[in-house]
Amino acid sequence: MSDVTFELPHAPVARLMKKSLTDKNIQVAKGVKSATAKSSGLFILYVMNVAQSYASDAGRQTVMAEVNQKYICKIVNDEPHVFLFILL
């Protein structure tokens, strides 16, 4: 499977990046947009994998939004190295 399948569409990612910049005169290189789209896609896959594991451990087949949100916060607080791995 190609890594390209994990990339989010570049246009919405570019819009989010542009909105998040405090200095509107900053230009973002195409490679940065591509890397951000790819790492965002991989992060979503990771979060869904963790959510599926928690649902399975709880005996459920459905990933629920409130449970997923709870464990996203847990991931951010307990596993910051995941973000470093994704960004590399």
C-alpha positions in Angstrom: 0.0 0.0 0.0 1.3 3.4 -0.9 1.8 6.1 1.7 -0.1 8.5 -0.5 -3.4 6.8 0.5 -2.9 8.1 4.0 -2.7 11.7 2.9 -5.6 14.1 3.5 -6.7 16.3 0.6 -4.2 19.2 0.3 -6.7 22.0 -0.2 -8.5 21.7 3.2 -5.1 21.1 4.9 -3.7 24.3 3.3 -6.8 26.3 4.3 -6.4 25.1 7.9 -2.7 25.9 7.9 -3.4 29.4 6.4 -6.1 30.1 9.1 -3.7 29.0 11.9 -0.9 31.4 10.9 -0.7 34.5 13.0 1.5 36.3 10.4 -0.5 36.4 7.2 2.6 37.3 5.2 4.2 33.9 5.7 4.3 31.5 2.7 4.0 27.8 3.3 6.1 25.6 1.0 4.3 22.8 -1.0 6.5 20.2 0.8 5.3 21.4 4.2 1.6 21.1 3.1 2.2 17.6 1.8 4.0 16.5 5.0 1.2 18.0 7.1 -1.4 16.2 5.0 0.4 12.9 5.4 1.1 13.2 9.1 -2.5 14.3 9.8 -3.8 11.2 7.9 -1.4 8.9 9.9 -2.5 10.5 13.1 -6.2 9.9 12.3 -5.4 6.3 11.6 -3.5 6.0 14.9 -6.4 7.6 16.9 -8.9 5.3 15.3 -6.8 2.2 16.0 -6.5 3.2 19.6 -10.2 3.9 19.8 -11.0 0.6 18.2 -8.8 -1.1 20.8 -10.5 0.6 23.7 -13.9 -0.3 22.3 -12.9 -3.9 21.8 -11.5 -4.1 25.3 -14.8 -2.8 26.6 -16.7 -5.5 24.6 -18.2 -3.0 22.1 -18.1 -3.0 18.4 -18.9 0.7 18.0 -16.4 3.5 18.5 -18.4 6.3 20.2 -17.4 10.0 19.8 -17.4 10.8 23.6 -15.2 7.8 24.3 -12.9 8.6 21.4 -12.6 12.2 22.6 -11.7 11.0 26.1 -8.9 8.8 24.8 -7.6 11.4 22.4 -7.0 13.6 25.5 -5.3 10.6 27.2 -3.1 10.0 24.2 -2.0 13.6 24.1 -1.2 13.6 27.8 0.3 10.2 28.2 1.9 9.5 24.8 3.5 12.8 23.5 6.2 10.7 21.7 3.5 9.7 19.2 3.4 13.2 17.9 7.1 13.3 17.5 7.0 10.0 15.5 4.3 11.2 13.2 6.0 14.5 12.5 9.3 12.7 11.6 
